[in-house]
Amino acid sequence: MPTRIVFDNGGEVIAAESEEEVVHAIRRDHPNPVALESDTGGPLHVNWMHVAFVAEVLAVPSEEA
């Protein structure tokens, strides 16, 4: 499941990796920024010094036409 990352300034991103994979990346690379994959497939660079909250996304909102 994707993981929601919320920053101190209120901004947020969705990483394609699971919460477990994101936490592993934090532990592996802290305090350095780490590259993850965004939910759209592009690169996502995260500076952990500004992360306020990390949680797995339980459901992705569907797009209704």
C-alpha positions, 0 to 999 in steps of 0.5 A: 500500500502507498504511504502518505508523508506529511511535512511540518509545513502541512504539505504532503506527498504519497510514496509508492512504497509501503510504510515499512519500506519508508520507515526502513529508508528513514532508518537507513539514510537518516539524517540524509534525504532519501529518494523514493518513488512517488505514486505517479512513478516519478522520483520523490526526494524526502528530507526527513528533518521536515517530516511530521507524520508517516502513515500507510494509505488505506484507500486511494480516492477514486476519480469519478467522471 
